Amino acid sequence: MSIDLLLDFESQALFSIFTYLKETPGFHDINEISEQVGFEKRTTAKYLERLVELSDEVEN
């Protein structure tokens, strides 16, 4: 079963961005990330902010 069928859109976006960044460490600009994960820049930026929030929650 494809993971796309198991996750809602937000979860898919977060998972896609997280996976991409984890597998390709280093500096990435928003254009590159958007292109690689297949989302618009605005959507990618929104979910990058959400990943930062989630990261902060996990640390605390």
C-alpha positions in Angstrom: 0.0 0.0 0.0 1.3 3.4 -0.9 2.0 5.8 1.9 0.1 8.5 0.0 -3.1 6.5 0.7 -2.4 6.5 4.4 -1.6 10.1 5.0 -3.7 13.3 4.6 -2.2 16.1 2.5 -0.5 18.0 5.3 1.1 14.8 6.6 2.2 13.9 3.1 3.7 17.4 2.7 5.5 17.3 6.0 6.8 13.8 5.4 8.0 14.6 1.9 9.9 17.7 3.0 11.3 16.0 6.0 12.5 13.0 4.0 14.0 15.2 1.3 16.0 17.3 3.8 17.1 14.2 5.8 18.3 12.4 2.7 20.1 15.5 1.3 21.8 17.4 4.1 23.2 20.8 3.5 21.8 24.2 2.5 18.7 24.2 0.3 16.7 27.2 -0.9 12.9 27.3 -1.0 13.0 27.0 -4.8 15.0 23.8 -4.7 12.9 22.2 -2.0 9.7 23.1 -3.7 10.9 21.6 -7.0 12.1 18.4 -5.4 8.9 17.7 -3.3 6.5 18.9 -6.0 4.7 21.7 -4.0 4.4 25.4 -4.7 6.9 27.7 -2.9 4.1 29.1 -0.7 3.0 25.6 0.3 6.5 24.5 0.9 7.3 27.5 3.1 4.1 26.9 5.1 5.0 23.3 5.8 8.7 24.2 6.6 7.4 26.5 9.3 5.2 23.7 10.6 8.2 21.3 10.7 10.1 23.9 12.8 7.2 24.2 15.2 7.0 20.4 15.5 10.7 20.2 16.0 10.5 22.8 18.8 7.7 20.8 20.5 9.7 17.6 20.3 12.7 19.3 21.9 10.6 20.5 24.8 
